[in-house]
Amino acid sequence: MLRLLTVGCLVLISPLAALAHEGHGKPGEGHTAQHYLLEPIHLPLAVLVAAIVVISALLLRRYFKRTRPVNSQAS
C-alpha cells in the first residue's frame, strides 16, 4: 500500500516540474493569480480544478439531499 501511495504521489507531482516556463523566474510575476489565469499552459490545470470543485459540490448536494430526514406531518 505504501508503494502504491508513493508512486501515486510521484505521478501527481512530476507534471509540476514539466510545466516550468518563462515567467516563473521573475520576481513578483510568476506566482500571481493573473499569471495562472492568463498563461495558456496553466489552462488544463485550471479546468481540472474547476471540474473537481463542481463535481464535488454536486456530489455533496446529492449526498445531503438523500441523508436529510423527512419531516412527517401529523394531520
Secondary structure, DSSP 8 states (H G I E B T S, - for coil): -HHHHHHHHHHHHHHHHHT--TTSSSTTTTTSHHHHHH-GGGHHHHHHHHHHHHHHHHHHHHHHHHHS-------
